[in-house]
Amino acid sequence: MYFLIQSVPAYSVTKIVTMIKSLTTREVFKRCPQVKGILWGGEFRTDGYFANTVGRHGNENIISEYVRKQGNKYHKLHEDRQLSLF
């Protein structure tokens, strides 16, 4: 998953990622409760993540377009096992 997020300095990257992981996982389990029983150990997410920051010289439009295009070439391998988010 890719997200382009703008935040205030009061929130650390770790806090933002933790909130996103928590909210999206909760929503998946709410909409598809059977998923929790399929997962090994009930864990939906891994502990790791990658985050990068963009300073005032970064071009938000270019980055936004990059994020928007992610997953366009994805091909579902198992139609009956894919979940849709939101």
C-alpha positions in Angstrom: 0.0 0.0 0.0 1.1 3.5 -0.7 0.0 6.6 1.0 0.9 10.3 0.5 0.3 12.0 3.8 0.8 15.5 4.9 1.2 16.0 8.7 2.2 18.5 11.3 5.6 18.0 13.0 3.8 17.0 16.3 3.3 13.5 14.8 6.2 11.2 14.2 6.3 9.0 11.2 6.1 6.0 13.5 2.9 7.3 15.1 1.3 8.0 11.7 2.2 4.5 10.3 0.9 2.9 13.5 -2.4 4.7 13.2 -2.8 3.8 9.5 -2.0 0.2 10.2 -4.4 0.0 13.1 -7.3 1.7 11.3 -7.0 -0.2 8.1 -6.6 -3.6 9.9 -9.6 -2.9 12.1 -11.7 -2.0 9.0 -10.6 -5.2 7.1 -11.5 -7.4 10.1 -14.9 -5.5 10.5 -15.8 -5.9 6.8 -14.3 -9.4 6.4 -14.2 -11.2 9.8 -13.3 -14.5 8.2 -9.9 -13.1 7.4 -8.7 -13.2 11.0 -9.3 -17.0 11.2 -7.3 -17.6 8.0 -4.2 -15.7 9.1 -1.4 -17.4 10.8 -1.4 -16.2 14.4 -4.1 -13.6 13.6 -1.5 -11.1 12.4 -2.6 -9.0 9.5 0.5 -6.8 9.1 4.2 -7.2 9.5 6.1 -5.1 12.0 8.1 -3.3 9.4 7.4 -0.4 7.1 9.1 2.0 4.7 8.5 5.7 5.0 10.2 8.6 3.2 9.8 12.3 3.8 9.7 15.1 1.2 11.0 18.5 2.0 9.8 21.8 0.7 11.8 21.3 -2.5 10.0 18.1 -3.3 7.4 18.3 -6.0 4.1 17.1 -4.5 2.4 16.7 -7.9 5.1 14.3 -9.1 5.0 12.3 -5.9 1.2 12.2 -5.9 1.2 10.9 -9.5 3.7 8.2 -8.6 1.6 7.0 -5.6 -1.6 7.1 -7.8 0.0 4.9 -10.4 1.1 2.2 -8.0 -0.7 -1.1 -8.5 -1.9 -0.3 -11.9 0.0 -3.3 -13.3 -1.1 -5.7 -10.6 -2.7 -8.9 -11.8 -4.8 -10.9 -9.4 -3.4 -14.4 -9.0 -6.4 -15.9 -7.2 -9.6 -14.1 -7.8 -11.5 -15.9 -5.1 -8.9 -15.1 -2.4 -8.4 -11.3 -2.9 -9.8 -8.8 -0.5 -10.9 -5.3 -1.5 -10.2 -2.5 0.9 -12.9 0.1 1.5 
